[in-house]
Amino acid sequence: MLKYSRGVVGLLCLASCVGWAAFNTGTAQAQREPEETTPKQQWTPEKLAAEKWLLHEWHEQQLAALPDDERQRLAADIILQDVSDISVIQNSNLIARQPNNFDLNGRTLNFAPAGRGYVISNVGLAFDNNLGSKLDLVAAPAVNPKPGAQPGDDAYVGQDLGFSFPLFGDGYTIVAIASNGSLTFRNAGAVTEGFNLASVASETLIDLRTGPPRLAPYWHDLDGRPASTPGTNGVYFRRETDRAVITWNNIRDFPNDPQRDKGVQRFQVIIFRDGRISFNYDTVQLTSKALVGLTPGAAFNSPVSVNFSSIPASVFSSAIAEFFTLDPGIDELAVAKTFLQNHANRDAYDFIYVMTDFYYDLSGAQAAYLPVRNEVSGIGLNTFDNDPNGALGARRIQGIISLSNISALYPDSPVARFLGAYNVCGVLAQQTGQRWLAAARTTGSDAKVLLGRDEANWSTFFNTESGMSSPAARRSSVMEGNYWEEISGGRYMSNSLADGYSQLDQYLMGLRPANQVGDSFVLTNLTSNGGVDRAFGVRAGIVVTGTRQPVTVNDIVAANGGRSPDVNAARKNFRAAFVLVTRSAQASTETITKINRLRLAFESYFAQATNYLGSINTGIAEQPTSRVIAAASAASFKTVVAPGEIVALFGADLAGGRFSAQTQPLPTTLTGVQLLVDGIPAPLFFVSPGQINFQVPRTVAATTLSPGFNSATALLEVLRDNQLIRLGTVQVAPVTPGLFTVKANGAGEVSAVDALRGTAGPFEAKQANGQPNVLAVFGTGLGLDGTDVSGDQAGSVRVSFDGVAGNVLYAGRAPGFVGLNQFNVQFPANIASGARTMVITRNGLPSQAVTVTIR
């Protein structure tokens, strides 16, 4: 078989003169997920944010109640230091919410009316053992309002008190008795659906403040299902002429966490006709958290934090509560305030990422976005300012991202897939994207058809192909949705991992003008949903049957208004600080290293995720030189590469000069510069301050084992004199054919020679014997079985000229070169003279289109 490599001088340093601008131009082609909560909790981002702000206000109340010298001591004792561009703060009462065990067993809390308020006393237990009748939480008139909740769980029963009970001065004759340890009362004009859902909610300050009038003796997610309340266990009601007695008799925690939620509770509320209230606690086993308190409902002020074991002789005329928890908590707003007020460049930051080296309660979420302000309209979010007076210490800050325990909950590698289709960089991108996404409505009868989980992420059925997607490595938005491909009439299959932002995302973020957003679609009228719903998120292999409803950016603008500020005025370069809260005075070297690698990798990932329309700087110190790196095929400049392929990496200050490899096998270090791909040293062709040309190590994984997917994401690490200076990511697939071009920019005339004459183009259409001529074309990315090994893969390779098939006579290794592929291709019969478009394809994956000029 003919093999020809003569005349391919300089391929070892191909693309060495192609800079960052050319790369940007070349790449401008077009289980549930992070922040996951248990289905029962239903923490929307808005609710979580509101709860966090209330908890912060509560924390401030508690600090304000301390003596002045104690507050000053706490402020003086806090340890804050910047290590490797990460701010490290030792955990203290200034930023932490400490565990608070339940201490009311064997006690009675009495609430005596005083005007429109109450005087509270804590006395010995006065439990009424005449329980009355057991309530049926399943059959009517019981109300089970939560979709998907099991009968009897998250339920309530309305009961006539037989008298008017005055609560905070207002009279009520009906009480709603909920399985979850609280009683609610309905004001005139209350919307039924809202009242029903609020009545079965669980232990949140925001529900205590904004919900209906409520008594909460032990507000927690309790299990009222019949199978869990046999015999005398359950909720009871007894009515007398002067009182009503409601008892939760040996009712268990709902097993959200079967290993933990094993508490059995016996407590009681007595409502007196004259307005007195008693909370009686026989046996309570706190296993996670619960709230005790009462509220007039729809309160304007934050609930007052009290300690029911040490109550001042005061009249309480607004919502009051004590939060009991076994888990430590972090006041992320206090963390942000501490960081900002201790840094001179406090108004330089848009985001603060808060993480710990210990567990703390994040309401069941893996990560969460806490919004501070939004001044952008036209994106489906209301404009707001949660910190109008700048109490945090800065006016620029947009939001705070909580990541919880960075040491235990996240893989060491920023690209390891660990939440279904997500890697760690994707989690950060999703939480950062929550600043603008995903809330936009569309036109039509269902304006929310694009919205999925918590109405703050895209619907599972929305086609959200991201800018990082390609035929070799399909990717959908980190804001959820999927890449949907039609497999037969009306049947679609999801086929993507989560990486990057879609064009619509980028428009809503203010990075891309509306006229550069391609059309998409959402699947509706599903006759088969594959066992999932809108909130399922990104998963490969879901098969559904439905109707393709077009979605255009014009639909988004019509439903939400134009984005303001528009792309010309919107901020595109962001600053963020990584803040670590530690258990001890010093963070471990391992934790600092892990965070440092993540933040550096995220800078490159975010740039790639936005198609280089945006950037984020995660360093506390000013950084005049960009740390972003990006890799692409040295032949095609496509951003998906294959093991064994020749690749160009771009960045700044990568090396101290220009150096080329002089020997084979290629070195893995050139003048102190090393490049690791998934930890494997890469063979180097060339290094310079702005570019490194390397071969992807043959052992780099090209597939993602969990979930099974035919592409992967690799981590790139640049070391200089054994010091890590840059991190980035690149998508990897088994095959990504690319062709070198004469101008070394991936476009125009292909790099080839006449295989019989040894001459460069333009090429003769025919051989001397009248048969179609043969070219030796040079490329890379053919795959492991066709690169640097003997063997001919022509049987799986196709070539076309202006769409007309030619013949592939040989496809494999180019003799004498590392990573280089050679394709001997024969023109179609009677090919016309002029510039022809040629494409090489393997396994259905095409190279870029290049030009071949025929005489």
Summary of the structure (lengths in Angstrom):
residues: 855
radius of gyration: 32.1
end to end distance: 26.1
largest distance: 113.9
contacts: 3065
relative contact order: 0.11
helix: 15%
strand: 36%
